Amino acid sequence: MKALIVDDNDIARTTLAHLAKQIPNLTIVNEYSNAIEAYNHLQNNHVDLIFLDIEMPEMTGIELTKNLSGKDIIIIFTSSNKEYALEAFELNIADYILKPVMPARFLQAVSKAQSILESKKENVEMTNDEFLFVRDSNITRRLKLDDIFYAEAMGDYVKFYTREKMFAIHGKMKTAEERLPKDNFIRVHRSYIVSVSKIDTLQDGGIMINGKFIPVADAYRKALNTRMNVF
């Protein structure tokens, strides 16, 4: 997995590079202290992953991510400020690590990125209201819709989460929304569709499914409350 480090802080770049060296199959191909330089690099070079700071001069990490929309790149934000987290996750990033970056937390984020990268190689085809057929190399296996906890948009991909695994398919969230049966699934955010039966709790700003907090946008809140018979 090829990666860039983009951070205007020298110590932060050194820390990330050191942590990356401890992980097999992760290669840092370049480091940049300026997001514009990173953007220029990416016009002619592909990487799988970017470790990206947010607060940088000239161009912020969020602005760079928006400018890379459409490119097949996994983003992990590294920031000392948690106030950008909601906006960041709306950009369908893979993870958001608060500085100082701890080794265990770094490994967790990289593992998540690796899972996303591997699942992109799989092709998922929807066939009816009960199953998905998942093609992995020359093997096709059946996935019950009832096993899906939620779907998440990430750029040009839609990720389907089950209890055991995540599958990423090339496609748009609108297509997933049209094909997933409305009796079982509901859109709660521009980036999330959830299985109604898998919702554990409703709380301010979102819901919990299998230990995962999923934001609920205001535009979808009334429909969700009606669906869940919330008084």
Secondary structure, 3 states (H helix, E strand, C coil): CEEEEECCCHHHHHHHHHHHHCCCCCEEEEEECCHHHHHHHHCCCCCCEEEECCCCCCCCHHHHHHHCCCCCCEEEEEECCHHHHHHHHCCCCCEEEECCCCHHHHHHHHHHHHHHHHHCCCEEEECCCCEEEEEECCEEEEEEHHHCCEEEEECCEEEEECCCCEEEEECCHHHHHHHCCCCCEEEEECCEEEEHHHCCEEECCEEEECCEEEECCHHHHHHHHHHCCCC
